[in-house]
């Protein structure tokens, strides 16, 4: 018998390479190069490289194509967008706040939402004190006094009544919201400046009272009446929207200073302008605004006793880098099927397990 042709029974081994597609993530602002590089090991990353935030229609279009979003407070992640994103599984917020995300809708759809708490507590607390000191010591007014030549024109190097500010020792510091940042601000006020510290919160922290030596006030009104400095540290919710309104501003001392490093809409801007114009309070330090960025002719810019900064509470190299690290940690954990470390909507775990499977 003739042997069979060898090639008739050759087994051709075909090596099939299955490329596992990476989940896609759209990052709505430039982050640090090494963070993006590490993110790219697990994700197909697209970064919005413009200085301004992506318009809503662009964000909507991108959301339809991706599995994950990295967003900022300026990005509107509403239910319309979430429902239009069939593959979207996680929104990793590069911020402490997350009121720009429809949390209820995200949870119903099984979309995880994370934020970046803790890592910027010291950073924001430091800015809070920078604002308190700048207003209380009239730093910007004094700087302008020198730069504009007014000091030179007086011909007087020193006068007993020139640029009189406020001493902090012994004054009352009122903290609205004794969370991570509020606690840090309270500690600096009590231990660093020798101030009496009182606080108002929907939760009473008896343990912190003993450690920090702070006093609880059961009503916001009582805190406002007693405080020389009022510092706001609450999230923006339906209950805190315009928490500081005309009625409550009228309760404050005429010598009091209001500082807001929380969220712009916690304060009724029109009421604050009226309070400053009519002298209900002595001044204000503002980092956050209703509608950002504000124009140069915004009503608040007319007052010399107000210090305005462009939402820079977390603006240190260290703070912003730590925020990016937390975003990365959340994305890695979710990719690996683990609960993200700073998950905001815990109940989503009952809707869908973490991961892209």
Phi, psi and omega per residue, in radians:
X1 nan 2.379 3.108
X2 -1.242 2.338 3.063
X3 -1.101 2.542 3.136
X4 -1.165 2.580 3.080
X5 -1.007 2.277 -3.079
X6 -1.058 -0.606 -3.084
X7 -1.338 -0.205 -3.140
X8 -1.256 -0.523 -3.103
X9 -1.961 0.231 3.083
X10 -1.122 2.310 3.071
X11 -1.653 1.992 3.135
X12 -1.532 1.944 3.137
X13 -1.486 2.117 3.130
X14 -1.841 2.075 3.103
X15 -1.462 1.986 -3.135
X16 -1.691 2.071 3.112
X17 -1.744 1.991 3.133
X18 -1.691 1.980 3.119
X19 -1.483 2.063 3.109
X20 -1.416 2.009 -3.105
X21 -1.210 2.345 3.096
X22 -1.328 2.536 3.010
X23 -1.156 2.583 -3.106
X24 -1.653 2.443 3.063
X25 -2.272 2.382 3.062
X26 -1.897 2.128 -3.119
X27 -1.812 2.094 -2.954
X28 -1.429 0.029 3.039
X29 -2.720 2.720 3.132
X30 -1.142 2.294 3.048
X31 -1.990 -2.895 -3.103
X32 -1.335 2.460 -3.033
X33 -0.992 -0.739 -3.099
X34 -1.213 -0.530 3.087
X35 -1.182 -0.782 3.120
X36 -1.117 -0.670 3.131
X37 -1.093 -0.763 3.118
X38 -1.184 -0.651 3.100
X39 -1.099 -0.646 -3.093
X40 -1.211 -0.273 3.087
X41 -1.183 -0.473 -3.111
X42 -1.989 -0.454 -3.035
X43 -2.136 2.677 2.919
X44 -1.511 1.924 -2.940
X45 -1.796 2.316 2.968
X46 -2.151 2.257 -3.086
X47 -2.017 2.289 3.014
X48 -1.283 2.017 -2.989
X49 -1.728 0.163 3.086
X50 -1.468 2.727 3.118
X51 -1.221 -0.663 3.135
X52 -1.446 2.806 -3.101
X53 -1.288 2.672 3.137
X54 -1.126 2.351 3.092
X55 -1.019 2.741 -3.062
X56 -0.991 -0.716 -3.108
X57 -1.139 -0.580 3.080
X58 -1.209 -0.796 3.125
X59 -1.064 -0.704 3.117
X60 -1.093 -0.773 3.140
X61 -1.112 -0.768 3.140
X62 -1.157 -0.702 -3.101
X63 -1.065 -0.541 -3.140
X64 -1.177 -0.344 -3.027
X65 -1.827 -0.245 -2.941
X66 -1.951 2.914 3.111
X67 -1.717 -0.345 -3.084
X68 -2.573 2.623 3.072
X69 -2.213 2.447 2.937
X70 -1.959 2.033 -2.962
X71 -2.168 2.871 3.041
X72 -2.070 3.021 -3.120
X73 -1.049 -0.470 -3.116
X74 -1.396 -0.092 -3.140
X75 -1.640 2.099 -3.100
X76 -1.449 1.842 -3.134
X77 -1.877 1.352 -3.083
X78 -1.599 -3.133 -3.067
X79 -1.167 -0.568 3.104
X80 -1.040 -0.786 3.128
X81 -1.167 -0.786 -3.102
X82 -1.097 -0.699 3.133
X83 -1.249 -0.360 -3.130
X84 -1.570 0.044 -3.063
X85 -2.027 1.479 -3.014
X86 -1.118 -0.472 -3.098
X87 -1.682 -0.204 -3.017
X88 -1.108 2.234 -3.113
X89 -2.135 -0.372 -3.122
X90 -2.605 2.413 3.003
X91 -2.020 1.897 -3.118
X92 -1.705 1.811 -3.053
X93 -1.417 2.248 3.082
X94 -1.610 1.187 -3.097
X95 -3.083 2.832 3.022
X96 -1.350 -0.825 3.134
X97 -1.296 2.779 3.135
X98 -2.578 0.475 -3.118
X99 -1.275 -0.115 3.051
X100 -1.420 -0.145 -3.121
X101 -1.871 2.301 3.061
X102 -1.327 1.631 -3.018
X103 -1.154 -0.716 -3.125
X104 -1.102 -0.771 3.137
X105 -1.144 -0.754 3.138
X106 -1.044 -0.756 -3.125
X107 -1.103 -0.782 3.129
X108 -1.042 -0.597 -3.116
X109 -1.506 -0.030 -3.136
X110 1.338 0.437 -3.138
X111 -1.709 2.172 -3.129
X112 -1.353 2.459 3.090
X113 -2.207 2.232 3.131
X114 -2.174 2.843 3.081
X115 -2.404 -2.966 -3.084
X116 -2.221 1.170 -3.140
X117 -1.366 -3.139 3.028
X118 1.187 -0.841 -2.930
X119 -1.245 -0.248 -3.140
X120 -2.076 0.255 -3.117
X121 -1.020 -0.840 3.141
X122 -1.139 -0.699 -3.114
X123 -1.061 -0.833 -3.127
X124 -1.219 -0.656 3.112
X125 -1.088 -0.692 3.107
X126 -1.104 -0.741 3.111
X127 -1.146 -0.664 3.102
X128 -0.975 -0.787 3.134
X129 -1.252 -0.533 3.042
X130 -1.071 -0.724 3.132
X131 -1.204 -0.759 3.119
X132 -1.004 -0.847 -3.113
X133 -1.169 -0.694 -3.120
X134 -1.073 -0.704 3.140
X135 -1.340 -0.836 -3.077
X136 -1.104 -0.621 -3.115
X137 -1.719 0.064 3.091
X138 0.963 0.782 -3.049
X139 -1.115 -0.855 -3.108
X140 -1.169 -0.667 3.086
X141 -1.083 -0.753 -3.119
X142 -1.188 -0.682 3.096
X143 -1.065 -0.796 3.114
X144 -1.127 -0.656 3.129
X145 -0.993 -0.678 3.125
X146 -1.360 -0.889 -3.050
X147 -1.100 -0.625 -3.110
X148 -1.462 0.016 3.082
X149 1.457 0.084 -3.117
X150 -1.141 -0.707 3.134
X151 -1.054 -0.789 -3.136
X152 -1.123 -0.678 -3.100
X153 -1.177 -0.438 3.103
X154 -1.212 -0.450 -3.105
X155 1.234 0.197 -3.075
X156 -2.170 2.019 -3.106
X157 -1.219 -0.458 -3.052
X158 -2.712 2.436 3.105
X159 -2.526 2.443 -3.101
X160 -0.978 -0.403 -3.091
X161 -1.982 0.260 -3.108
X162 -1.409 2.181 3.034
X163 0.872 0.875 3.136
X164 -1.208 2.241 3.117
X165 -1.934 -2.702 -3.093
X166 -2.136 2.345 3.052
X167 -1.459 2.423 -3.062
X168 -1.583 -0.543 -3.102
X169 -1.001 2.252 3.116
X170 1.493 -0.167 3.116
X171 -1.404 2.951 -3.100
X172 -1.782 2.115 3.078
X173 -1.746 2.112 3.126
X174 -1.810 2.057 -3.137
X175 -1.781 2.143 3.082
X176 -1.789 1.757 -3.078
X177 1.772 1.688 -3.089
X178 -1.681 0.962 3.046
X179 -1.477 -2.660 -3.089
X180 -1.075 -0.852 -3.098
X181 -1.268 -0.783 3.130
X182 -1.022 -0.668 3.114
X183 -1.105 -0.745 3.138
X184 -1.144 -0.728 3.108
X185 -1.107 -0.735 3.133
X186 -1.077 -0.741 -3.122
X187 -1.102 -0.746 3.121
X188 -1.129 -0.726 -3.138
X189 -1.113 -0.754 -3.096
X190 -1.284 -0.936 -3.052
X191 -1.464 -0.577 -3.069
X192 -1.491 -0.643 -3.055
X193 -2.031 -0.021 3.106
X194 1.167 0.632 -3.133
X195 -1.655 2.693 2.947
X196 -1.420 2.245 -3.075
X197 -1.997 2.218 3.043
X198 -2.111 2.744 3.139
X199 -2.528 2.690 3.021
X200 -2.203 2.364 3.106
X201 -2.735 2.745 3.085
X202 -1.255 -0.262 3.069
X203 -2.061 2.374 3.074
X204 -1.624 2.295 -3.105
X205 -1.914 1.451 -3.070
X206 -1.131 -0.630 3.131
X207 -1.120 -0.749 3.114
X208 -1.127 -0.600 3.136
X209 -1.013 -0.742 3.139
X210 -1.219 -0.711 -3.105
X211 -1.241 -0.780 -3.050
X212 -1.600 -0.292 -3.073
X213 1.266 0.603 -3.130
X214 -1.793 2.761 -3.077
X215 -1.993 2.353 -3.115
X216 -1.491 2.398 3.020
X217 -2.007 2.224 -3.061
X218 -1.358 -0.173 3.097
X219 -2.391 2.522 3.103
X220 -1.099 -0.625 -3.118
X221 -1.063 -0.747 3.125
X222 -1.101 -0.695 3.122
X223 -1.104 -0.768 -3.093
X224 -1.131 -0.642 -3.129
X225 -1.170 -0.585 -3.013
X226 -1.612 -0.441 -2.958
X227 -1.387 2.526 2.985
X228 -1.622 -0.551 3.033
X229 -2.194 2.262 3.064
X230 -2.012 2.114 -3.116
X231 -2.085 2.216 -3.030
X232 -1.694 2.274 -3.113
X233 -2.529 0.958 -3.133
X234 -2.124 2.668 3.054
X235 -1.283 2.846 3.079
X236 -1.549 2.016 3.087
X237 -2.355 3.109 3.098
X238 -1.114 -0.445 -3.141
X239 -1.459 -0.471 -3.127
X240 -1.716 -0.105 3.109
X241 -1.051 2.168 -3.112
X242 0.930 0.638 3.058
X243 -0.979 -0.720 3.072
X244 -1.655 1.727 -3.092
X245 -2.023 -3.021 -3.084
X246 -1.042 -0.801 -3.119
X247 -1.026 -0.754 -3.096
X248 -1.352 -0.566 3.080
X249 -1.112 -0.571 3.121
X250 -1.194 -0.328 3.120
X251 -1.371 -0.375 -3.066
X252 -1.257 2.730 3.075
X253 -1.158 2.607 3.092
X254 -1.164 -0.330 -3.140
X255 -1.695 0.087 -3.033
X256 -1.477 2.738 3.113
X257 -2.095 2.361 3.088
X258 -1.859 2.300 3.118
X259 -2.197 2.269 3.138
X260 -2.203 1.901 3.009
X261 -2.080 0.345 -3.093
X262 -1.624 -1.617 3.082
X263 -2.423 2.483 -3.021
X264 -0.987 -0.758 -3.030
X265 -1.332 0.001 3.020
X266 -1.174 -0.449 3.130
X267 -1.924 2.330 3.025
X268 -1.314 1.871 -3.026
X269 -1.052 -0.780 3.138
X270 -1.056 -0.696 3.120
X271 -1.159 -0.679 3.125
X272 -1.143 -0.742 3.095
X273 -1.033 -0.767 3.121
X274 -1.111 -0.722 3.139
X275 -1.089 -0.715 3.131
X276 -1.242 -0.702 -3.124
X277 -1.138 -0.685 -3.068
X278 -1.687 0.040 3.033
X279 1.317 0.511 3.097
X280 -1.216 -0.554 3.107
X281 -2.284 2.911 -3.044
X282 -1.501 -0.406 -3.108
X283 3.024 3.137 -3.112
X284 -2.684 2.639 3.016
X285 -2.173 2.082 -2.979
X286 -2.201 2.216 3.084
X287 -1.895 -0.380 -3.039
X288 -2.254 2.546 -2.982
X289 -2.381 2.765 2.977
X290 -1.369 1.952 -3.099
X291 1.399 1.693 -3.123
X292 -2.045 2.545 -0.050
X293 -1.358 2.727 3.134
X294 -1.555 2.629 3.117
X295 -1.296 2.830 -3.131
X296 -1.138 -0.352 3.124
X297 -1.805 0.377 3.094
X298 -1.002 2.496 -3.112
X299 -0.907 -0.541 -3.121
X300 -1.232 -0.353 -3.090
X301 -1.305 -0.162 -3.098
X302 -1.405 -0.193 -3.021
X303 -1.758 2.253 3.110
X304 -1.287 -0.400 -3.092
X305 -1.621 0.347 3.102
X306 -2.171 2.283 3.082
X307 -1.848 2.163 -3.084
X308 -2.060 2.248 3.067
X309 -2.268 2.625 -2.966
X310 -1.475 1.148 3.068
X311 0.941 1.004 -3.063
X312 -1.940 0.380 -3.097
X313 -0.928 -0.670 -3.122
X314 -1.793 0.196 -2.973
X315 -1.448 1.211 2.886
X316 -2.232 2.705 3.118
X317 -1.010 -0.760 -3.107
X318 -1.146 -0.792 -3.097
X319 -1.140 -0.810 -3.114
X320 -1.179 -0.581 3.110
X321 -1.198 -0.733 3.111
X322 -1.092 -0.634 3.086
X323 -1.072 -0.777 3.127
X324 -1.106 -0.649 3.103
X325 -1.090 -0.709 3.135
X326 -1.160 -0.714 3.057
X327 -0.984 -0.827 3.139
X328 -1.075 -0.770 3.133
X329 -1.057 -0.688 3.108
X330 -1.140 -0.741 -3.140
X331 -1.175 -0.684 3.115
X332 -1.136 -0.818 -3.129
X333 -1.041 -0.777 -3.128
X334 -1.124 -0.752 3.124
X335 -1.002 -0.683 -3.095
X336 -1.462 0.063 3.110
X337 1.411 0.333 3.117
X338 -1.824 2.747 3.064
X339 -1.152 2.201 3.112
X340 -1.057 2.453 -3.039
X341 -1.083 -0.512 3.131
X342 -2.095 0.878 3.107
X343 -1.148 2.266 -3.128
X344 -1.525 -0.838 -3.084
X345 -1.694 1.390 -3.064
X346 -0.977 -0.585 -3.084
X347 -1.168 -0.219 3.104
X348 -1.134 -0.372 3.113
X349 -1.093 -0.437 3.108
X350 -1.428 -0.224 -3.099
X351 -1.657 -0.784 -3.070
X352 -2.689 2.387 3.086
X353 -1.223 2.727 3.102
X354 -1.156 2.661 3.117
X355 2.014 2.949 -3.074
X356 -1.790 0.110 -3.129
X357 -1.260 nan nan
